[in-house]
Amino acid sequence: MTEINSLSKEQVLHLAKLSRLSLTPEEVGRFSGELTKVVEYITKLNQLPTVAVKNLVASPVLYSRLDKVEQVFIKDDLLKQAPQVKNDLIEVPAVFDRNEDI
């Protein structure tokens, strides 16, 4: 098995940023070791011969139906229930910061 170098502090912090996690210095050190073990295990699994392994997942049965146009809601009723409305649209909190560099 190929030995994987331990994930660096910078790599762990980058993964934490992508996951929107704030880690203490102790957690960075601990996760470096734990994530390295995960990567090593995945590398080991990728080396297994899987050509003769049968597919264990059954193919899904696809059902089809005719598309029917139905009015599901009335816009005004929906907007009345929304906590914040702006320009006839439901306003929600921002998920991403425009200035954030990922």
Secondary structure, DSSP 8 states (H G I E B T S, - for coil): --------HHHHHHHHHHTT----HHHHHHHHHHHHHHHHHHHHHHTS--TT----S-----------------HHHHHHHSS-EETTEE----SS-TT---
